Amino acid sequence: MTTARELGEAVKHFRTSAGMTQVDAADALGVGQPYLSSLEAGKFGRALTHVLRLLGLVGCEVIVRPRTPLRAAENAIDLNHRRALA
């Protein structure tokens, strides 16, 4: 991926694939849902935009892929544990 917007789309794709709502994810991260929504819209700020452009300039790209299924399951268990404590 070469743009902040593509990264935001990937974040949203993997969040929804994990069955998490924006509220769930925001709570787990300790941020507000509107902030998470802005990230998913690709609004990361100028620094990330410049880094992605620089990587493209030197012939590189950022690749987002899921971790192993075991690690994804551990994250889901951790989220459920946090919900139980709330």
C-alpha positions in Angstrom: 0.0 0.0 0.0 1.2 3.4 -0.8 -1.3 5.8 0.7 -2.7 6.6 4.1 -6.2 6.0 2.7 -5.2 2.4 1.7 -3.8 1.8 5.1 -7.0 3.1 6.7 -9.0 0.7 4.5 -6.8 -2.2 5.5 -7.3 -1.3 9.2 -11.1 -1.3 8.7 -11.0 -4.5 6.7 -9.1 -6.4 9.3 -11.1 -5.0 12.2 -14.4 -6.0 10.7 -12.9 -9.4 9.6 -12.1 -9.9 13.3 -15.7 -9.2 14.2 -14.9 -6.1 16.1 -17.0 -2.9 16.1 -15.3 0.5 16.1 -16.4 0.9 19.7 -14.9 -2.5 20.7 -11.6 -1.7 19.0 -11.5 1.9 20.4 -12.2 0.7 23.9 -9.4 -2.0 23.6 -7.0 0.7 22.4 -8.0 3.3 25.0 -9.1 5.8 22.3 -12.4 7.3 21.3 -14.5 5.8 18.5 -14.4 9.1 16.5 -10.6 8.9 16.5 -10.6 5.3 15.3 -13.1 6.3 12.6 -10.7 9.0 11.4 -7.8 6.5 11.2 -10.0 4.1 9.1 -10.6 7.1 6.8 -6.9 7.4 6.3 -6.4 10.5 8.5 -3.1 9.7 10.2 -1.5 13.0 9.8 1.2 14.4 7.6 4.1 12.3 9.0 2.6 9.0 7.9 1.7 10.5 4.5 5.3 11.6 4.0 6.7 8.3 5.1 4.5 6.4 2.7 5.4 8.8 -0.1 9.1 8.4 0.7 8.9 4.7 0.7 7.2 4.8 -2.7 9.9 7.1 -3.9 12.6 4.5 -3.1 10.6 1.7 -4.5 9.1 0.2 -1.4 5.5 -0.3 -0.1 3.9 -1.3 3.2 2.3 -4.6 3.3 -0.4 -5.4 5.9 -1.2 -9.1 6.5 -2.7 -11.0 9.4 -0.5 -12.6 12.0 -0.8 -16.3 12.6 -4.3 -17.5 13.5 -3.2 -18.4 17.0 -2.1 -14.8 17.7 -5.4 -13.4 16.3 -7.3 -15.8 18.6 -5.2 -14.6 21.6 -6.2 -11.0 20.7 -9.9 -12.0 20.6 -9.6 -13.7 24.0 -7.8 -10.6 25.5 -10.6 -8.4 24.2 -13.3 -10.6 25.7 -11.4 -10.6 29.0 -11.2 -6.8 29.0 -15.0 -6.7 28.3 -15.6 -9.0 31.3 -13.6 -6.7 33.6 -15.4 -3.5 32.5 
